């Protein structure tokens, strides 16, 4: 079992920055990759950024060049640095852990609101 707790969300003005964190506990050694997803009101959940055990990263086109995913040396914590935020980035942001075997794990999310 893996437990995920997101933090760092809040209200920010357009053009501002936020750093999200995802604290990971449990069977950390079972994790092969992790990612950040988001879900805006009335929309489907979408992938934002991902990172593998060898630190390969990928981003959605909508955040490429503005967001950066990173992690500590293990899977204890992953981060999402979000710069140049836009109103369309407003969403609940979720952390996901992908194990080598079995089902993925999700956190409960943290709300990011970009508004003036």
Buried (B, 14 or more C-beta within 10 A) or exposed (E): EBEBBBBBBEEBEEEBEBEBBBBBEBBEEBBEBBBBBBBBEEEEBEBBBBBBBEEEEBBBEEBEEBBBBBBEEEBEBBBBBBBEBEEEBBBBBBBBBBBEEEEEBBBEBBEBBBEE
